[in-house]
Amino acid sequence: MYAALELERALAARPDFNVTLVNRENFFLFTPMLHEVAASDLDVTHIVNPVRKLLRQVTFFEGEVQSIDLAQRRVRVAHGAELHSHELEYHHLVIALGSVTNFYDIPGLEERALTMKTLGDALELRNRLIGNLEAADFECSIGQREPLLTVVVAGGGFAGVETIAAINDFVREAVVFYPHLSEELLRMVLVHPGPVILPELGEKLGAYAQRRLAARKVEIRVNTRVQGASERGVELSDGSLIPTNTLVWTAGASGHPLLETLPCPAERGRLVVNEFLEVPEWPGVWALGDCALVPDRRTGKAHPPTAQHALREGTVLARNILSAIRGGRRRAFAFSTIGQLAAIGRRTGVARILGVNFSGFVAWWLWRTIYLGKLPRFEKKLRVALDWALDLVFSKDLVQLNTAKSKRTVPLDARADVRTA
Ligand SMILES: Cc1cc2nc3c(=O)[nH]c(=O)nc-3n(C[C@H](O)[C@H](O)[C@H](O)COP(=O)(O)OP(=O)(O)OC[C@H]3O[C@@H](n4cnc5c(N)ncnc54)[C@H](O)[C@@H]3O)c2cc1C
Protein backbone atom coordinates (compact mmCIF):
# COMPACT_ATOMS: atom_id res chain seq x y z
CA MET A 1 0.00 0.00 0.00
CA TYR A 2 2.74 2.47 0.90
CA ALA A 3 4.70 1.62 -2.27
CA ALA A 4 1.51 2.17 -4.29
CA LEU A 5 0.82 5.47 -2.50
CA GLU A 6 4.31 6.72 -3.37
CA LEU A 7 3.99 5.58 -6.99
CA GLU A 8 0.63 7.32 -7.19
CA ARG A 9 2.32 10.65 -6.57
CA ALA A 10 4.52 10.03 -9.62
CA LEU A 11 1.54 8.93 -11.72
CA ALA A 12 0.05 12.41 -11.80
CA ALA A 13 3.12 13.64 -13.71
CA ARG A 14 3.55 10.52 -15.87
CA PRO A 15 0.30 9.33 -17.46
CA ASP A 16 2.31 6.71 -19.38
CA PHE A 17 2.92 4.80 -16.12
CA ASN A 18 0.44 2.12 -15.24
CA VAL A 19 0.45 0.83 -11.68
CA THR A 20 -1.78 -2.03 -10.50
CA LEU A 21 -2.19 -3.14 -6.89
CA VAL A 22 -3.45 -6.70 -6.42
CA ASN A 23 -4.82 -7.78 -3.04
CA ARG A 24 -7.22 -10.48 -1.92
CA GLU A 25 -9.23 -8.02 0.18
CA ASN A 26 -10.37 -4.61 -1.01
CA PHE A 27 -9.18 -2.91 2.17
CA PHE A 28 -6.05 -1.98 4.06
CA LEU A 29 -6.00 -3.41 7.58
CA PHE A 30 -4.40 -1.50 10.47
CA THR A 31 -3.13 -4.50 12.48
CA PRO A 32 -2.09 -2.69 15.72
CA MET A 33 -5.77 -2.16 16.56
CA LEU A 34 -6.94 -5.67 15.64
CA HIS A 35 -7.29 -6.81 19.26
CA GLU A 36 -9.65 -3.88 19.90
CA VAL A 37 -12.06 -5.29 17.31
CA ALA A 38 -11.86 -8.77 18.90
CA ALA A 39 -12.64 -7.19 22.28
CA SER A 40 -15.52 -5.06 21.02
CA ASP A 41 -13.69 -1.79 21.81
CA LEU A 42 -13.90 -0.67 18.17
CA ASP A 43 -16.42 -1.15 15.42
CA VAL A 44 -15.34 -3.77 12.89
CA THR A 45 -14.91 -1.44 9.92
CA HIS A 46 -13.15 1.39 11.74
CA ILE A 47 -9.65 -0.09 11.52
CA VAL A 48 -9.79 -0.82 7.80
CA ASN A 49 -9.66 1.56 4.86
CA PRO A 50 -11.05 0.75 1.42
CA VAL A 51 -8.15 0.69 -1.05
CA ARG A 52 -10.24 2.65 -3.54
CA LYS A 53 -10.49 5.58 -1.12
CA LEU A 54 -6.72 5.54 -0.49
CA LEU A 55 -5.63 5.26 -4.12
CA ARG A 56 -7.28 7.25 -6.90
CA GLN A 57 -4.83 6.84 -9.81
CA VAL A 58 -3.47 3.35 -9.18
CA THR A 59 -5.57 0.53 -10.64
CA PHE A 60 -6.86 -1.77 -7.92
CA PHE A 61 -7.53 -5.43 -8.69
CA GLU A 62 -9.16 -7.56 -6.00
CA GLY A 63 -7.94 -11.10 -6.47
CA GLU A 64 -5.82 -13.95 -5.22
CA VAL A 65 -2.33 -14.23 -6.70
CA GLN A 66 -2.04 -17.86 -7.79
CA SER A 67 1.37 -17.94 -9.43
CA ILE A 68 4.26 -15.70 -10.39
CA ASP A 69 6.30 -16.45 -13.51
CA LEU A 70 9.47 -14.38 -13.20
CA ALA A 71 10.96 -15.63 -16.49
CA GLN A 72 7.84 -14.62 -18.50
CA ARG A 73 7.16 -11.57 -16.29
CA ARG A 74 3.59 -12.61 -15.61
CA VAL A 75 1.39 -12.86 -12.53
CA ARG A 76 -1.70 -15.06 -12.57
CA VAL A 77 -4.58 -13.81 -10.42
CA ALA A 78 -7.83 -15.62 -9.57
CA HIS A 79 -10.71 -13.18 -9.52
CA GLY A 80 -14.50 -12.96 -9.21
CA ALA A 81 -17.04 -15.24 -7.56
CA GLU A 82 -16.17 -18.21 -9.80
CA LEU A 83 -12.43 -17.49 -9.51
CA HIS A 84 -11.56 -17.15 -13.19
CA SER A 85 -7.92 -16.31 -13.95
CA HIS A 86 -6.24 -13.19 -15.28
CA GLU A 87 -2.63 -12.88 -16.42
CA LEU A 88 -1.01 -9.57 -15.62
CA GLU A 89 2.22 -8.58 -17.35
CA TYR A 90 4.75 -6.29 -15.73
CA HIS A 91 8.01 -4.43 -16.16
CA HIS A 92 8.44 -4.10 -12.41
CA LEU A 93 6.99 -6.42 -9.80
CA VAL A 94 6.76 -5.65 -6.07
CA ILE A 95 6.27 -8.75 -3.93
CA ALA A 96 4.66 -7.80 -0.60
CA LEU A 97 2.66 -10.89 0.34
CA GLY A 98 3.29 -10.75 4.10
CA SER A 99 3.59 -13.99 6.06
CA VAL A 100 1.29 -16.83 7.09
CA THR A 101 0.64 -18.44 10.46
CA ASN A 102 2.93 -21.33 11.33
CA PHE A 103 1.32 -24.14 13.32
CA TYR A 104 4.59 -26.13 13.55
CA ASP A 105 2.67 -29.38 12.85
CA ILE A 106 1.43 -29.40 16.46
CA PRO A 107 -1.39 -31.98 16.58
CA GLY A 108 -4.88 -30.49 16.25
CA LEU A 109 -3.65 -26.89 16.19
CA GLU A 110 -4.42 -25.86 12.62
CA GLU A 111 -7.92 -27.36 12.77
CA ARG A 112 -8.86 -25.97 16.18
CA ALA A 113 -6.93 -22.79 16.91
CA LEU A 114 -8.12 -19.30 16.07
CA THR A 115 -5.50 -16.89 14.75
CA MET A 116 -5.06 -13.10 15.00
CA LYS A 117 -3.89 -11.84 11.64
CA THR A 118 -6.89 -10.73 9.63
CA LEU A 119 -10.07 -8.76 10.24
CA GLY A 120 -11.98 -12.04 9.84
CA ASP A 121 -9.85 -13.56 12.64
CA ALA A 122 -10.73 -10.75 15.05
CA LEU A 123 -14.41 -11.04 14.16
CA GLU A 124 -14.35 -14.81 14.62
CA LEU A 125 -12.77 -14.48 18.06
CA ARG A 126 -15.32 -11.84 19.11
CA ASN A 127 -18.17 -14.05 17.89
CA ARG A 128 -16.72 -17.11 19.65
CA LEU A 129 -16.43 -15.26 22.98
CA ILE A 130 -19.99 -13.93 22.80
CA GLY A 131 -21.36 -17.27 21.53
CA ASN A 132 -19.69 -19.08 24.42
CA LEU A 133 -21.23 -16.70 26.97
CA GLU A 134 -24.65 -17.23 25.37
CA ALA A 135 -24.25 -21.02 25.44
CA ALA A 136 -22.87 -21.12 28.99
CA ASP A 137 -25.65 -18.95 30.41
CA PHE A 138 -28.34 -21.48 29.69
CA GLU A 139 -29.19 -24.29 32.07
CA CYS A 140 -28.35 -26.99 29.53
CA SER A 141 -24.68 -26.07 29.90
CA ILE A 142 -24.37 -26.77 33.61
CA GLY A 143 -21.48 -29.21 33.86
CA GLN A 144 -20.07 -28.07 30.51
CA ARG A 145 -19.38 -24.48 31.36
CA GLU A 146 -15.66 -24.77 31.97
CA PRO A 147 -14.53 -25.16 28.33
CA LEU A 148 -16.95 -22.42 27.27
CA LEU A 149 -15.65 -19.94 29.82
CA THR A 150 -11.94 -20.67 29.46
CA VAL A 151 -9.74 -18.98 26.86
CA VAL A 152 -6.12 -19.91 26.14
CA VAL A 153 -3.92 -17.52 24.18
CA ALA A 154 -0.62 -19.01 23.03
CA GLY A 155 2.30 -16.61 22.51
CA GLY A 156 3.45 -13.86 24.86
CA GLY A 157 4.60 -11.47 22.13
CA PHE A 158 2.77 -8.24 21.23
CA ALA A 159 -0.18 -9.87 19.46
CA GLY A 160 -0.76 -12.47 22.20
CA VAL A 161 -0.43 -10.09 25.15
CA GLU A 162 -2.62 -7.38 23.64
CA THR A 163 -5.22 -9.98 22.68
CA ILE A 164 -5.48 -11.63 26.13
CA ALA A 165 -5.50 -8.24 27.87
CA ALA A 166 -8.28 -6.87 25.68
CA ILE A 167 -10.52 -9.94 25.69
CA ASN A 168 -10.04 -10.40 29.44
CA ASP A 169 -11.45 -6.90 30.01
CA PHE A 170 -14.23 -7.54 27.49
CA VAL A 171 -15.44 -10.86 28.89
CA ARG A 172 -15.26 -9.69 32.51
CA GLU A 173 -17.30 -6.62 31.61
CA ALA A 174 -19.76 -8.63 29.51
CA VAL A 175 -20.43 -11.40 32.05
CA VAL A 176 -22.63 -9.14 34.21
CA PHE A 177 -25.28 -9.31 31.46
CA TYR A 178 -25.52 -13.11 31.84
CA PRO A 179 -27.57 -13.83 34.97
CA HIS A 180 -26.45 -17.44 35.41
CA LEU A 181 -22.75 -16.64 35.09
CA SER A 182 -20.26 -14.85 37.31
CA GLU A 183 -16.72 -13.55 36.98
CA GLU A 184 -15.34 -16.39 39.13
CA LEU A 185 -16.31 -18.87 36.42
CA LEU A 186 -14.07 -17.18 33.85
CA ARG A 187 -10.54 -18.42 33.19
CA MET A 188 -8.05 -16.62 30.95
CA VAL A 189 -4.69 -18.25 30.33
CA LEU A 190 -1.64 -16.88 28.52
CA VAL A 191 0.92 -19.53 27.55
CA HIS A 192 4.44 -18.33 26.72
CA PRO A 193 7.52 -20.44 25.93
CA GLY A 194 10.07 -17.98 27.41
CA PRO A 195 10.68 -16.90 31.02
CA VAL A 196 9.07 -13.44 30.64
CA ILE A 197 6.36 -12.17 28.28
CA LEU A 198 6.99 -9.36 25.76
CA PRO A 199 10.69 -10.26 25.36
CA GLU A 200 11.13 -7.49 22.73
CA LEU A 201 10.57 -4.88 25.47
CA GLY A 202 13.06 -6.31 27.95
CA GLU A 203 12.67 -8.12 31.25
CA LYS A 204 11.57 -5.13 33.34
CA LEU A 205 8.59 -4.16 31.19
CA GLY A 206 7.74 -7.82 30.56
CA ALA A 207 7.64 -8.49 34.31
CA TYR A 208 5.51 -5.36 34.85
CA ALA A 209 3.03 -6.53 32.19
CA GLN A 210 2.89 -9.95 33.84
CA ARG A 211 2.09 -8.42 37.25
CA ARG A 212 -0.65 -6.19 35.84
CA LEU A 213 -2.27 -9.02 33.93
CA ALA A 214 -2.05 -11.36 36.91
CA ALA A 215 -3.75 -8.69 39.07
CA ARG A 216 -6.63 -8.81 36.58
CA LYS A 217 -6.86 -12.59 37.01
CA VAL A 218 -5.05 -13.60 33.82
CA GLU A 219 -3.18 -16.84 34.50
CA ILE A 220 0.30 -16.64 32.96
CA ARG A 221 2.11 -19.89 32.21
CA VAL A 222 5.71 -19.05 31.31
CA ASN A 223 8.34 -21.58 30.12
CA THR A 224 5.43 -23.58 28.74
CA ARG A 225 4.45 -24.60 25.22
CA VAL A 226 1.25 -25.79 23.61
CA GLN A 227 1.71 -29.42 22.61
CA GLY A 228 -1.65 -30.24 21.15
CA ALA A 229 -5.28 -29.27 20.80
CA SER A 230 -8.19 -31.66 20.85
CA GLU A 231 -11.89 -31.65 21.70
CA ARG A 232 -10.82 -32.15 25.33
CA GLY A 233 -8.86 -28.88 25.32
CA VAL A 234 -5.29 -27.64 25.08
CA GLU A 235 -2.40 -29.86 26.11
CA LEU A 236 0.65 -28.10 27.54
CA SER A 237 4.29 -29.13 27.77
CA ASP A 238 4.09 -29.41 31.57
CA GLY A 239 1.63 -32.27 31.11
CA SER A 240 -1.48 -30.30 32.07
CA LEU A 241 -4.68 -30.14 30.04
CA ILE A 242 -6.80 -26.97 29.95
CA PRO A 243 -10.41 -27.72 29.01
CA THR A 244 -11.42 -25.04 26.47
CA ASN A 245 -12.97 -24.61 23.07
CA THR A 246 -11.12 -21.31 22.50
CA LEU A 247 -7.41 -21.41 21.75
CA VAL A 248 -5.89 -18.35 20.08
CA TRP A 249 -2.56 -19.09 18.39
CA THR A 250 -0.26 -16.07 17.95
CA ALA A 251 3.02 -17.93 18.43
CA GLY A 252 4.37 -18.47 14.94
CA ALA A 253 4.77 -17.03 11.47
CA SER A 254 6.31 -18.53 8.38
CA GLY A 255 6.97 -17.52 4.80
CA HIS A 256 4.17 -17.13 2.27
CA PRO A 257 3.78 -20.42 0.34
CA LEU A 258 4.03 -18.63 -3.05
CA LEU A 259 7.64 -17.69 -2.27
CA GLU A 260 8.62 -21.37 -2.33
CA THR A 261 7.64 -21.51 -6.00
CA LEU A 262 10.04 -18.73 -7.00
CA PRO A 263 13.55 -19.42 -8.29
CA CYS A 264 15.07 -16.90 -5.88
CA PRO A 265 17.04 -17.38 -2.67
CA ALA A 266 15.00 -17.28 0.53
CA GLU A 267 16.00 -17.57 4.17
CA ARG A 268 13.58 -18.50 6.95
CA GLY A 269 10.75 -18.16 4.42
CA ARG A 270 11.67 -14.60 3.42
CA LEU A 271 12.96 -13.52 0.00
CA VAL A 272 16.52 -12.28 0.14
CA VAL A 273 16.82 -8.73 -1.24
CA ASN A 274 19.67 -6.23 -1.37
CA GLU A 275 19.68 -2.89 0.49
CA PHE A 276 17.78 -1.31 -2.45
CA LEU A 277 15.02 -3.93 -1.93
CA GLU A 278 15.75 -5.61 -5.28
CA VAL A 279 15.75 -9.37 -5.69
CA PRO A 280 19.29 -10.07 -6.95
CA GLU A 281 19.60 -11.57 -10.43
CA TRP A 282 16.01 -10.71 -11.30
CA PRO A 283 16.03 -7.12 -12.59
CA GLY A 284 12.65 -5.44 -12.06
CA VAL A 285 11.67 -7.74 -9.18
CA TRP A 286 11.45 -6.14 -5.73
CA ALA A 287 10.27 -7.32 -2.33
CA LEU A 288 9.50 -5.75 1.05
CA GLY A 289 7.80 -6.21 4.38
CA ASP A 290 7.31 -9.47 6.23
CA CYS A 291 8.04 -11.55 3.12
CA ALA A 292 11.49 -9.99 2.49
CA LEU A 293 14.80 -10.38 4.27
CA VAL A 294 16.07 -6.81 4.10
CA PRO A 295 19.69 -6.39 5.21
CA ASP A 296 20.41 -3.82 7.92
CA ARG A 297 23.86 -2.44 7.15
CA ARG A 298 24.25 -1.08 10.68
CA THR A 299 23.68 -4.34 12.53
CA GLY A 300 24.59 -6.86 9.83
CA LYS A 301 21.26 -8.61 10.57
CA ALA A 302 17.88 -8.39 8.82
CA HIS A 303 15.32 -5.67 9.55
CA PRO A 304 12.51 -7.03 11.76
CA PRO A 305 9.12 -7.86 10.25
CA THR A 306 7.11 -4.93 11.61
CA ALA A 307 4.73 -2.43 10.05
CA GLN A 308 6.97 0.51 10.92
CA HIS A 309 9.67 -1.06 8.72
CA ALA A 310 7.34 -2.32 5.99
CA LEU A 311 5.71 1.03 5.29
CA ARG A 312 9.05 2.85 5.07
CA GLU A 313 10.43 0.11 2.83
CA GLY A 314 7.41 0.68 0.59
CA THR A 315 8.23 4.35 0.12
CA VAL A 316 11.96 3.73 -0.53
CA LEU A 317 11.17 0.87 -2.89
CA ALA A 318 8.76 2.98 -4.96
CA ARG A 319 11.36 5.74 -5.29
CA ASN A 320 13.94 3.18 -6.36
CA ILE A 321 11.59 1.88 -9.06
CA LEU A 322 11.18 5.45 -10.32
CA SER A 323 14.98 5.86 -10.33
CA ALA A 324 15.33 2.60 -12.26
CA ILE A 325 12.87 3.87 -14.88
CA ARG A 326 13.98 7.49 -15.12
CA GLY A 327 17.64 6.93 -14.39
CA GLY A 328 19.05 8.23 -11.15
CA ARG A 329 20.55 7.06 -7.91
CA ARG A 330 18.77 4.37 -5.92
CA ARG A 331 18.58 4.77 -2.16
CA ALA A 332 19.57 2.07 0.30
CA PHE A 333 16.94 1.31 2.93
CA ALA A 334 18.04 2.38 6.41
CA PHE A 335 15.83 2.66 9.46
CA SER A 336 16.06 1.91 13.17
CA THR A 337 13.05 0.98 15.25
CA ILE A 338 11.70 4.16 16.91
CA GLY A 339 9.75 2.42 19.61
CA GLN A 340 7.49 -0.47 20.51
CA LEU A 341 4.26 -0.24 22.46
CA ALA A 342 1.69 -2.63 23.84
CA ALA A 343 -1.71 -1.93 25.39
CA ILE A 344 -2.27 -4.32 28.31
CA GLY A 345 -5.85 -3.45 29.23
CA ARG A 346 -7.70 -1.19 31.68
CA ARG A 347 -5.92 1.93 30.47
CA THR A 348 -2.43 0.61 31.09
CA GLY A 349 0.38 -0.12 28.68
CA VAL A 350 4.08 -0.73 28.29
CA ALA A 351 6.34 1.04 25.83
CA ARG A 352 9.96 1.57 24.95
CA ILE A 353 10.49 4.67 22.82
CA LEU A 354 13.97 5.76 21.75
CA GLY A 355 15.40 3.58 24.52
CA VAL A 356 13.21 5.07 27.29
CA ASN A 357 10.78 2.79 29.15
CA PHE A 358 7.19 3.84 29.91
CA SER A 359 4.54 1.89 31.78
CA GLY A 360 1.03 2.31 33.15
CA PHE A 361 -1.37 5.03 32.07
CA VAL A 362 1.31 7.10 30.29
CA ALA A 363 2.31 4.17 28.06
CA TRP A 364 -1.35 3.44 27.30
CA TRP A 365 -1.96 7.10 26.42
CA LEU A 366 1.13 7.07 24.17
CA TRP A 367 -0.15 3.88 22.52
CA ARG A 368 -3.50 5.46 21.71
CA THR A 369 -2.06 8.80 20.58
CA ILE A 370 0.66 7.31 18.38
CA TYR A 371 -1.49 4.66 16.72
CA LEU A 372 -4.40 7.02 16.20
CA GLY A 373 -1.95 9.30 14.39
CA LYS A 374 -0.75 6.42 12.23
CA LEU A 375 -4.19 5.09 11.26
CA PRO A 376 -4.71 6.19 7.64
CA ARG A 377 -7.43 8.73 6.70
CA PHE A 378 -9.09 11.38 8.85
CA GLU A 379 -12.51 9.69 8.62
CA LYS A 380 -11.23 6.52 10.29
CA LYS A 381 -9.26 8.44 12.91
CA LEU A 382 -12.44 10.30 13.84
CA ARG A 383 -14.52 7.10 13.97
CA VAL A 384 -11.95 5.40 16.22
CA ALA A 385 -11.65 8.49 18.45
CA LEU A 386 -15.47 8.55 18.79
CA ASP A 387 -15.57 4.83 19.62
CA TRP A 388 -13.00 5.42 22.35
CA ALA A 389 -14.84 8.45 23.69
CA LEU A 390 -18.21 6.63 23.75
CA ASP A 391 -16.51 3.73 25.51
CA LEU A 392 -16.17 6.04 28.55
CA VAL A 393 -19.96 6.26 28.79
CA PHE A 394 -21.37 3.00 27.42
CA SER A 395 -20.44 -0.62 27.99
CA LYS A 396 -19.00 -2.75 25.18
CA ASP A 397 -21.34 -4.18 22.56
CA LEU A 398 -22.41 -7.84 22.81
CA VAL A 399 -23.88 -8.29 19.33
CA GLN A 400 -22.74 -11.45 17.56
CA LEU A 401 -21.98 -10.67 13.90
CA ASN A 402 -22.47 -14.16 12.59
CA THR A 403 -22.73 -13.98 8.80
CA ALA A 404 -23.00 -17.75 8.33
CA LYS A 405 -26.01 -18.16 10.60
CA SER A 406 -28.74 -17.68 7.99
CA LYS A 407 -27.29 -20.61 6.01
CA ARG A 408 -27.19 -22.94 8.99
CA THR A 409 -29.92 -25.55 8.94
CA VAL A 410 -31.00 -27.41 12.05
CA PRO A 411 -32.76 -30.73 11.35
CA LEU A 412 -36.42 -30.48 12.31
CA ASP A 413 -36.33 -33.95 13.86
CA ALA A 414 -33.42 -33.15 16.19
CA ARG A 415 -35.63 -34.09 19.12
CA ALA A 416 -33.44 -37.02 20.09
CA ASP A 417 -31.04 -34.47 21.62
CA VAL A 418 -33.64 -32.60 23.69
CA ARG A 419 -32.25 -31.54 27.07
CA THR A 420 -34.67 -30.69 29.78
CA ALA A 421 -32.34 -29.00 32.22
C1 LIG B 1 -2.18 -8.65 15.50
C2 LIG B 1 -0.99 -7.92 14.92
C3 LIG B 1 -0.56 -6.75 15.50
C4 LIG B 1 0.54 -6.08 14.99
N1 LIG B 1 0.92 -4.93 15.59
C5 LIG B 1 1.98 -4.24 15.10
C6 LIG B 1 2.39 -3.02 15.69
O1 LIG B 1 1.79 -2.58 16.67
N2 LIG B 1 3.46 -2.36 15.15
C7 LIG B 1 4.12 -2.85 14.06
O2 LIG B 1 5.08 -2.21 13.60
N3 LIG B 1 3.76 -4.01 13.48
C8 LIG B 1 2.71 -4.72 13.96
N4 LIG B 1 2.34 -5.89 13.37
C9 LIG B 1 3.11 -6.42 12.25
C10 LIG B 1 2.65 -5.77 10.94
O3 LIG B 1 1.26 -5.90 10.79
C11 LIG B 1 3.35 -6.40 9.76
O4 LIG B 1 4.74 -6.36 9.97
C12 LIG B 1 3.02 -5.65 8.48
O5 LIG B 1 1.64 -5.68 8.23
C13 LIG B 1 3.76 -6.28 7.30
O6 LIG B 1 3.35 -5.66 6.12
P1 LIG B 1 3.39 -6.45 4.75
O7 LIG B 1 2.90 -5.49 3.73
O8 LIG B 1 4.69 -7.10 4.56
O9 LIG B 1 2.34 -7.65 4.93
P2 LIG B 1 0.79 -7.61 5.23
O10 LIG B 1 0.42 -6.37 5.95
O11 LIG B 1 0.49 -8.93 5.86
O12 LIG B 1 0.15 -7.51 3.79
C14 LIG B 1 0.15 -8.59 2.90
C15 LIG B 1 -1.08 -8.47 2.03
O13 LIG B 1 -1.00 -9.42 1.00
C16 LIG B 1 -2.26 -10.04 0.86
N5 LIG B 1 -2.05 -11.35 0.26
C17 LIG B 1 -1.40 -12.41 0.78
N6 LIG B 1 -1.41 -13.44 -0.10
C18 LIG B 1 -2.06 -13.00 -1.19
C19 LIG B 1 -2.38 -13.58 -2.44
N7 LIG B 1 -2.01 -14.84 -2.74
N8 LIG B 1 -3.06 -12.85 -3.32
C20 LIG B 1 -3.43 -11.57 -3.05
N9 LIG B 1 -3.16 -10.96 -1.90
C21 LIG B 1 -2.48 -11.67 -0.98
C22 LIG B 1 -2.81 -10.10 2.27
O14 LIG B 1 -4.21 -10.27 2.24
C23 LIG B 1 -2.38 -8.75 2.79
O15 LIG B 1 -3.33 -7.76 2.50
C24 LIG B 1 1.23 -6.59 13.87
C25 LIG B 1 0.78 -7.78 13.27
C26 LIG B 1 -0.32 -8.43 13.79
C27 LIG B 1 -0.80 -9.71 13.11
The ligand as an SDF file (V2000), in Angstrom:
LIG
                    3D

 53 58  0  0  0  0  0  0  0  0999 V2000
   -2.1850   -8.6460   15.4960 C   0  0  0  0  0  0  0  0  0  0  0  0
   -0.9940   -7.9240   14.9170 C   0  0  0  0  0  0  0  0  0  0  0  0
   -0.5570   -6.7520   15.5050 C   0  0  0  0  0  0  0  0  0  0  0  0
    0.5360   -6.0810   14.9900 C   0  0  0  0  0  0  0  0  0  0  0  0
    0.9220   -4.9340   15.5910 N   0  0  0  0  0  0  0  0  0  0  0  0
    1.9830   -4.2440   15.1000 C   0  0  0  0  0  0  0  0  0  0  0  0
    2.3860   -3.0250   15.6910 C   0  0  0  0  0  0  0  0  0  0  0  0
    1.7850   -2.5790   16.6710 O   0  0  0  0  0  0  0  0  0  0  0  0
    3.4560   -2.3580   15.1490 N   0  0  0  0  0  0  0  0  0  0  0  0
    4.1230   -2.8550   14.0640 C   0  0  0  0  0  0  0  0  0  0  0  0
    5.0790   -2.2080   13.6020 O   0  0  0  0  0  0  0  0  0  0  0  0
    3.7650   -4.0140   13.4810 N   0  0  0  0  0  0  0  0  0  0  0  0
    2.7120   -4.7190   13.9630 C   0  0  0  0  0  0  0  0  0  0  0  0
    2.3390   -5.8950   13.3750 N   0  0  0  0  0  0  0  0  0  0  0  0
    3.1110   -6.4200   12.2480 C   0  0  0  0  0  0  0  0  0  0  0  0
    2.6480   -5.7670   10.9430 C   0  0  0  0  0  0  0  0  0  0  0  0
    1.2610   -5.8970   10.7870 O   0  0  0  0  0  0  0  0  0  0  0  0
    3.3540   -6.4030    9.7620 C   0  0  0  0  0  0  0  0  0  0  0  0
    4.7410   -6.3580    9.9680 O   0  0  0  0  0  0  0  0  0  0  0  0
    3.0190   -5.6510    8.4770 C   0  0  0  0  0  0  0  0  0  0  0  0
    1.6400   -5.6840    8.2350 O   0  0  0  0  0  0  0  0  0  0  0  0
    3.7580   -6.2790    7.3020 C   0  0  0  0  0  0  0  0  0  0  0  0
    3.3530   -5.6560    6.1240 O   0  0  0  0  0  0  0  0  0  0  0  0
    3.3870   -6.4490    4.7530 P   0  0  0  0  0  0  0  0  0  0  0  0
    2.9050   -5.4890    3.7310 O   0  0  0  0  0  0  0  0  0  0  0  0
    4.6850   -7.0970    4.5630 O   0  0  0  0  0  0  0  0  0  0  0  0
    2.3440   -7.6520    4.9290 O   0  0  0  0  0  0  0  0  0  0  0  0
    0.7930   -7.6080    5.2340 P   0  0  0  0  0  0  0  0  0  0  0  0
    0.4160   -6.3680    5.9540 O   0  0  0  0  0  0  0  0  0  0  0  0
    0.4900   -8.9260    5.8570 O   0  0  0  0  0  0  0  0  0  0  0  0
    0.1480   -7.5130    3.7920 O   0  0  0  0  0  0  0  0  0  0  0  0
    0.1500   -8.5950    2.9040 C   0  0  0  0  0  0  0  0  0  0  0  0
   -1.0840   -8.4690    2.0350 C   0  0  0  0  0  0  0  0  0  0  0  0
   -1.0000   -9.4220    0.9990 O   0  0  0  0  0  0  0  0  0  0  0  0
   -2.2590  -10.0380    0.8550 C   0  0  0  0  0  0  0  0  0  0  0  0
   -2.0500  -11.3480    0.2610 N   0  0  0  0  0  0  0  0  0  0  0  0
   -1.4000  -12.4130    0.7820 C   0  0  0  0  0  0  0  0  0  0  0  0
   -1.4080  -13.4370   -0.0970 N   0  0  0  0  0  0  0  0  0  0  0  0
   -2.0640  -12.9990   -1.1880 C   0  0  0  0  0  0  0  0  0  0  0  0
   -2.3800  -13.5830   -2.4350 C   0  0  0  0  0  0  0  0  0  0  0  0
   -2.0130  -14.8430   -2.7380 N   0  0  0  0  0  0  0  0  0  0  0  0
   -3.0630  -12.8480   -3.3240 N   0  0  0  0  0  0  0  0  0  0  0  0
   -3.4320  -11.5670   -3.0470 C   0  0  0  0  0  0  0  0  0  0  0  0
   -3.1570  -10.9570   -1.9010 N   0  0  0  0  0  0  0  0  0  0  0  0
   -2.4750  -11.6710   -0.9790 C   0  0  0  0  0  0  0  0  0  0  0  0
   -2.8120  -10.1040    2.2680 C   0  0  0  0  0  0  0  0  0  0  0  0
   -4.2130  -10.2700    2.2430 O   0  0  0  0  0  0  0  0  0  0  0  0
   -2.3790   -8.7520    2.7900 C   0  0  0  0  0  0  0  0  0  0  0  0
   -3.3280   -7.7610    2.5030 O   0  0  0  0  0  0  0  0  0  0  0  0
    1.2320   -6.5940   13.8730 C   0  0  0  0  0  0  0  0  0  0  0  0
    0.7810   -7.7780   13.2730 C   0  0  0  0  0  0  0  0  0  0  0  0
   -0.3230   -8.4280   13.7870 C   0  0  0  0  0  0  0  0  0  0  0  0
   -0.7980   -9.7060   13.1120 C   0  0  0  0  0  0  0  0  0  0  0  0
  1  2  1  0
  2  3  1  0
  2 52  2  0
  3  4  2  0
  4  5  1  0
  4 50  1  0
  5  6  2  0
  6  7  1  0
  6 13  1  0
  7  8  2  0
  7  9  1  0
  9 10  1  0
 10 11  2  0
 10 12  1  0
 12 13  2  0
 13 14  1  0
 14 15  1  0
 14 50  1  0
 15 16  1  0
 16 17  1  0
 16 18  1  0
 18 19  1  0
 18 20  1  0
 20 21  1  0
 20 22  1  0
 22 23  1  0
 23 24  1  0
 24 25  2  0
 24 26  1  0
 24 27  1  0
 27 28  1  0
 28 29  2  0
 28 30  1  0
 28 31  1  0
 31 32  1  0
 32 33  1  0
 33 34  1  0
 33 48  1  0
 34 35  1  0
 35 36  1  0
 35 46  1  0
 36 37  1  0
 36 45  1  0
 37 38  2  0
 38 39  1  0
 39 40  1  0
 39 45  2  0
 40 41  1  0
 40 42  2  0
 42 43  1  0
 43 44  2  0
 44 45  1  0
 46 47  1  0
 46 48  1  0
 48 49  1  0
 50 51  2  0
 51 52  1  0
 52 53  1  0
M  END
$$$$
